[in-house]
Every structure is written in structure tokens, then in C-alpha cells.
Amino acid sequence: MSTKINMPRKQTLTLWLLFAAITAGFSQARKIEFTEYDMPNGIHVILHKDNTTPIVAVSVLYHVGSKNENPTRTGFAHFFEHLLFEGSENIKRGEFDKYLSNAGATNNANTSNDRTFYYEVLPSNQLELGLWMESERMLHAKIEQIGVETQREVVKEEKRQRIDNQPYMTFQAEMFKRAYTVHPYRWTPIGSMDDLNAASLDEFIAFYKTFYVPENATISIAGDIDIEQTKTLVSKYFKDIPRGTKPVPRPTIVEPQQKAEVRDVIFDNIQLPAVFQAYHIPAQGTPDSYAIEMLSTLLSGGQSSRMYKALVDEQKKALQVASFPFALEDPGLYITLGIVNMGISAEDLEKGMDAEIEKVKNELVSEHEFQKIRNQMESQFVLQNSSTVGIAEQLANYHVYYKDANLINTEIDRYMKVTREDLQRVAKKYLTKENRVVLQYMPKSAQSKPSDTQIKKDN
């Protein structure tokens, strides 16, 4: 999902052009040079040298996310993000973080529908420590009952804190299970706690042996390194790790085209109603995906965007509005959402959201506004490469998803090819009622008094 840049509301075109000129110059100065190669066991390695500061980011991306899971064992990919910090044959339980903190390093990981990403940010003289620890994760991870039980509870608590007890945060699971009928995107990375509870130790071990293999891994290292020395160290720690014993499975299911609007009401522990809309969109990296992302910036890229100005500032229908493409390896969703202002109904807010989308369909965006969007995209492109770990992650993502790590330097050209006419065209093509799921979030206190929408639905 792409990060949006919130810019001051009263920014003038002159300041936008000045900022674009500055960042464009910075972007050119910061061209990301890198070396990449394949190891005999299938690991892809990407190395970026930047001796500006004495730090290095060591990362490993495994091409496994929630879409690779068994439908009856959802949540495995995210679970492993936690489990593989438990330790290994040579790292005792609880000592993974201790090694790194003692070296002045930090580490983390994240899981999506499509991949799992682990990284350490270390002083550059501790590069070898990061490589050793990642090689332990790949080859010698301990998948044992005590670790599984511990991390089951950790994941349950994470779900309670981040989803169950947060207003509106069930929307992703509620939306995706309605938007997808057969594709494995129909469940989210957090998965089902019942599935995790039912899984056996042997099933966890089988998942590890299937997906945590060299041919499914990309090592990306960025920072204060010597390229040849780093190649030697990578070989030292990873060359003897054997390939997997069978092909890495990839889902081939294609979600059928949605032909009618899907609507529902969700009663939640909230004070104010909200409206969530999800439109089916093409996969990331396709030409239309770039136009959709720029369209999203037009609609909700900060407080000077169309939806915010119209629905929050002028009409006072919403306390907050947003839109973003949930860009995925397979066709994803374009989400628009709004939290209703006091005294306004969810139906009124939805009409206002729809009206802003209709304007994009019926009126060509002005040259002034379009230039502003282009400047925002350029700024965002520069900012994503502002840290060593950001560079390491982007290089790995571009290689895994597009087989072209150099998109870290050139993908902005794809955005710049988008025209004003493209924005109007993709709005007409994808932002249609028959192509969407609409959820109205209502307070539980309203459950005994159904809204007009619910009455119509029940009838």
C-alpha cells in the first residue's frame, strides 16, 4: 500500500514547482547504484554501497505471504514472522534480540499478502553478525512446541490490540472476504486464530521447509559496505544452504469479475458511523495501476485534496476521509473511506464520496491540479529511498515483484507517462458500483434500530 504525503493545505503551485525542482535534483544525485547476482543454490543477492554513514541494513525477503497459505491454515505467513525470532540451533530462545541490542543494532519484520521481510540495521562493522543471524533463520530455525505456543499467544494479543480493540480496524478482513470469493486474498495476513490453534507442529515444520528455502529468498544489503568483501561474507554464510526438495507452490486461482455491487452493514464498538468502499483494480505494476495511484493522490493526497476539501472542509459531512490503492501482486482493491461527522448520516456521506468520484469521471482534471499530483509522486518516490533499510526493501521488492531491481531508479518514469485522460479513463473503468463492495460501519447501539439501508437489505 503506498504511503501518501500530507502537504500544507495552502501550498501554491509556485512552491510545488520549487519543491519538485529541489527533489528532482536530489533524486538524480541519489541514483541508487547496485550489484546483483544469483547464488548456485538459488538465492538472489542485491548489494548497494553507500559510505555516507557507518551503518548497514541486512535484509532477507521471502516470497511467501498469506496468499500462499492453505485455506484451512490461514495466518501461517504472519505467524512465522514472529516464530522465526524464537531462536535457532545456535541461537538460544530469547537471545535473537540480545545479540543485536548488544551490537547497537535494531531489527524487525513485516508480512503482507504476498511476501515476508526481515531486516537488521547494524553498525557497519557488525555486518557479519547480521548475515550469520539471517543464515541461522534460513537454515537452522527451531520449530518446536514451546516456541509455537509462545507465539500463538503473542499473535492473539497482537490481533486483540491492533484489530479487535481498535475502532473500524476490522474493515480489512470484512472487506476482503466479501470482495474475493475464490482467490486467497479473501483472508488477511493475521489469519484465523482457530486455524493457528488447530495446526500441528508437523504442519509448521512443513511450511518452513517449503517456503524458507534459498530459491524463495532475496538478500538485499544496503549501506556502508565493500562490495567484494560483502560477496565473500554472503558466500560464507549462505552458499552451503541446500535448495528446497520441491518447487515452491504459487497460487494460480483467478478471481472472477464482480458483476454486482455488494453491500453490508457492520456493527462495531464505535461512536460514529463510517463508510468503506472497495473497488477491484488491476495488479501492481500494470499501466493502469500507476494511473489509479495518481488518481488516489488527486482524491485524498493530503488536506488540499478533493475529497478532504469537499467533504471535510466545505460540506462538513466527514471528520476524516481517505483513499488508497491496496496494491498487490495479483489484482487488488482501491479503498475509499470516510468517518461521518456529527449529525450526518452514513448515506449522506456515501453520496458525497460518490459525487467526488463522479466528478473525476465527468471532468478532465486541470493542468494545474495534474502538475501538483505529478510533483507529489516525485516527492514520494524520493522519500521512499531516504534510509538504508528503505533502499534494501525497495530493491528486494522490485526484484521479486517485477524482476527488475533498477525500477528503484526508473519507476517514476511510469508515473510520468500517465496523462490527465488516463485518470479519467481509469475512474470510468474501475470506479463503478457493480465493481465494488460497500460497508457501512454502525455503532452497536444502533443494531436494535436498523438503518434504512439495513431494512432494504433485509427485504
N, C-alpha and C positions, 0 to 999 in steps of 0.2 A: 504494500500500500504506500503510496507516495506521500512524503511529508510536504505539507503546504507551508508557504512562507507568509506570515502575517505582517503586512506592511501598514504604515500610518495611513489613516483614513484620508487625509487631505494632501497626500503626495501629489505633486504636479507632474505633468509629462516631462517638463524640463529636468526635474530631479530624477525621474525614472531613467531618462536617456543618459544623464550623467553617471548614475549608478551602474547602468548597463555597460557604459564605456569603461568604467573602472574595473568591473568584474570581468569583462571580456579580456582586458589586458592581463588581469591576474590569472584568468583561466589559461591564456596562452603561455604565460610564464610557468604555470604549474602543469604543463603537459606531463602525464604520467608515463614514464618510461618503464618497461618491464621486460623480464625474460621469462619464457615459459617452455616447458618440456614435459614429456611423458616418461615415467619410470617403467622398467620392464614389467613390473607387477601391476601396472595399470593406473597408478596414482598420477594425477596431473599436478604439476608444480608451477606456481607463478611467483616470481620474485621482483619486488620493487625496491630500489635503493634510494634512500633519502637521508643524507647525513646531517640534516639541519639540526636535529635534536637527538640525544643519545637514548632513544627508545626504539623498540621494535614490537610489531604486532605479529604474532604467530596464530594462524587460524586454519581450521580444517572444516570444510563444508561437505556434508554427506547428502547425497541426492535422495533423501528419504524424508517424507512428510506425512501428514495424516492421510493423504490420498493413497498412500501405499499400504494402508492397513487392511486387515481382514475386517469386513463389516460387523463381525461379532466380537472383535477385539480392538475397538477404537481407543484412541488415546495412547497407543504404544510409542509413537514417534516422540511426542512430548514427554512421556514418562521416561524415555531413555535419556532425554536431555538432562533430567535430574539424576537418574540412576548411574550414569557414567561419571559422576563426580564422587561416587562411593569409594573408589579405590581400584587397585589392580593387584596383580600377583606381586608387584614390587613396591606398591604404594598402599600403606595400611589405611583402613577405614578412617575417615576424618582428617587425613593428612594431605589431601589434594590441595586444599586451600592454604594449609600451613606452609607447604613448600613455597608457594607463590608469595604469600604475605611476608615470609622471612626474606625473600629476594627483592622486596619492594615492588611486587607485580600485582596486577589485578586480572580477573578473568570472569567470563560469563558465557552464556549460550542463549540461543533462541530457536524456536521451532515454528514453521509455517505449515501451510497445507502441502508445500512442495519440497522443503528441504530443512535440514538441521545444521546449525552453525555454531561452532565452538571457537573461542579465542582467548589468548592471553596477551596482555600488554606488559612488556618487561623492560627493565634497563637493558640496553643493547648487549652488555657483557653477560647477560643471562639468557641469550638466545638458545643455547644448548639445553638449558633447563626446560624451556617451553617445548622444544622438539621431543625431548625424552618423554615428557608427560603426555603429549599427544600420541606418541607411538605406543605408550602404555595403554591409552584409551582404545586405540585401534586394535591392538594385538592381545593384550593381557587383562582386559576389564574383568572384574569379578562380578559375575551374575549369580548371586547367592541369596538365599531366602531372607536373611536378616536385612540386607540392603533393599530388597524388593518391598518388604513390609514397612521399612522406614520411609521409603519414598512414596509408597501408596498414601501414607498419612500426610506427607508434605504436599502432594498433588491435591489431595482432598481439601487441605487448608487453603491452598492457593485458589482453588475454584470457589471456595466459600468467600474469601476476601475480595477477589478480583471480579467475580461474576455474580454469584448468588446474592451477595450483600451490597452490591453497587447498583444504584438506580439505572435502569434501562440496559444494563450490560448483558442481559440475556439475548439482546436483539440479534447478535450474530448467529447464534445457534438456532433461534426461532426463524430467522430469515433464510438461512441456508437450507434448512430441512424442508422448507416449502419451495424454494427456488430450484432445487435439484431433486429429481425423482429416482435416478439410477446412478449418476456419477458420484464417486466417493467424496466430492466436495460437500455432499449433503450432511456430513458431520464435521465438526470443527476440531482443531488440534487438541483442545482439552479433553475431548472424547467423553466416554461414559465411565463413571466410577464403577458401575456394575460390571462392565467388561473387564476393567482392571482387577476387580476383586475376584472375578471368576477365572482369570488367567493362571495357568500353572507355571512353575519355574522353567519347565522344558520349553514352553511357548516363548518366554522371554529370551532364553538362550538361542532358540531358533531364529528369532527376529534379529538378534545381534549378529549371528553368523551369516545371515542373509544380506543385511544392508551395511554393516560396518566392516566393509571389505575394501581393499585398495582400489579396485576398479570403480568403486562408487564414491571415491573421495577426491577432493581437490584441496591441496595445501597451498595457501596463499600467505606470503610473508612480506611485510612492508616495513620500512624504516631504516635504521642505521645499521646496515649490513654490508659485508663484502660479498659480492655475488658468487665468486668461485668458492670461497670458504663456506658459504651457506649451502651451496650444492653438495659439498663434501659432507657437511653435517646432516643434511637431509638424507643422503645416501646411507650414512652410518646408522641412522635410527629407523629408516623405513624400507630399505631395499630388501631385507630378508623377510618382510611380512608377506605371507603367501596370498595369492588371489583366492577369491571365494570358490567354492566347489560347484556352484551352479549359477546360471545367468541371474542377474538382478531383475526381479519382476517389475514391470511397469504397467499401470492400468491403461487399458485401451478403450474403455467404455466412453461412448459419446452421448452427452445429454441431448435428448430430442428437443426440438424447438418448442418453446412455450407459445401457445396459441390463444390463451385467455387469461385475463387478469386474475390473480389470486389475492384474496383479501382475508384478513383475520383481525381479531381483537385480542390483545394480551393484557391480562390484569396483573399488575405488579405492585410492589411496595414503593410507590412513587407518589408525589404530591401533585404534579402537573402532568397532564396528558402529553403525548408526543406522537409524531408521525414519522414512520420509516418507510422508504420506498427503495426497492432494489430492481434494477433493470439488467437484463442479461447483456453482456458485452463480449467482444472477441478477446482472445488470449493476448497477454502482454507481448510486445514486440511486433505485432501486426500493424500495418499502416494506420488503421482506424483507431488503434489503442492510443496512439500519440495525439490524435485529434480529440479523443474523449478526455484525456488528461488535461489538455489545454482548455477544453470546454468546462471542465470541473473548476479550473482556476478562474475562469470568467464568472462562474456562478457563485463560488464561495471561497475564493482565494484571498481571505482577509476581510477586514471590516469595510473596505471600499468596493467589495464585490457586489454583484447584482442582487443576490438573494439576501445578503445581510442588509444592504441599504433599503431594499423594498420591504422586507418582512419584519426586520427588527427596528430600523430607524424610522421609516416613514409610516408603515401601516400598523406597527406595534402588535403584530399578530404573534410574534415569536420572541422568546427570550434568547434563543440561540438557534442558528441554522448552520448546516454544513453539507458538503457533498464531496465524495471522493471515489475514485475507481478502486475497487478491490481487485487489483491486477494480479493475475495468477498464470501459471504455466499453461493451463487449459482455460477455456473461456470462463471469465469471472463475472463479477457483478459491479454495477455502478450504483452507489448508495447515496440517497439524499435523505436528510433528516431535519426535523425541527422540533423544538420543545415549545409547547403552547404558552402564550402569555396569559396572565390572569384575565378572566372574563371572556376569553376567546375559546371557541370550540375546536376540537381536532379537525372537524370537517372544514371549518373556515380556513385553518392553517393549510390544510391539504390543497384547497382551492387556490390559495395564494402561491404555494410551491409549484403547482401545475401551471399557473399563469406565467411564472418566470420561465419555465421550460418552453411554453408555447411561444413566448417572445423570441427565443433563440431560433425556434423553427421557422417563424414567420418573418423575422427581420435580420438582415445581414449585420453582423457586428461592425461597429465603426472602425475606421483605420486607427483612430486614437486609442480606443479600447483594446484593439488587437495588438498594437505595439506594446501596450502595457503588459498584456499576457505574455508576449514573447520575452520581454525583459524579466518577468517573474520566473519563467522557465530557465533562462540563462543563469539567473542568480541561484536558483535551486540546484542546478547542475553543478555549479562551482562548490556550493556548500556541502554537497554530499561527499566531496573528496577533501574535506578540510581536516581530517585526522588520519593517522596511520591505520587504525583499525577500520575506519570507513573505507579507505582505499583498498585494504585487503579484502574486505567483504564485497565491495563492488567488483573487483577483478574476478573473484570467485563466482559471483552471481552471473556476470556477463559470460564467463566461460561455460558454466553449467546450463544456463537457460538458452543462450544464443550461439554457443561455440565460437565466440568472438570477444576475447577479453579487451580488445582495443576499443570496443564501444565505450569504455571509460573515458576515452578522448573524443569520440566521434558521434555518440548517440544524440547529442544536442542538434546535429545536422538533421536528424529525422524530425525533430520538433519544428525546426525552422522551415521545413518543407511544407508544413501544414498551412493551409490557406483559410481565409475567412469563410470561403464557400464550404470548406471541409467541416468546419464547426457546425454550420447549418445542416449540412448533409447528414452527419452522424447523429445529430439531435433528432432529425426526422426519422432516421433509420432505426435507432435503438431506443429512444426515449418515448416509447409508445405504451399505452395502457395494457394492451394484450401481451406485452413483453415484460411485465413487472409483477412484483409481489408488494403488497401494501399492508403494513401492520400499524394499527393504532394502539398505542400503549395507554392504558387507562388505570387510574388508581383502583386498588382492590375495593375501596369503599363504594365505587360505582358499580360493582359487579351485581348488586341486587337491583340496580336500576339501569337496565341496558340502554345504550345509546341508540339513536335511530338507525345507525349503521348495523348494529348488532341485531336489531329487530328484523331489518330487511334480510340480513344474512340467514337468521333462523327460519324465516318464512320461505 
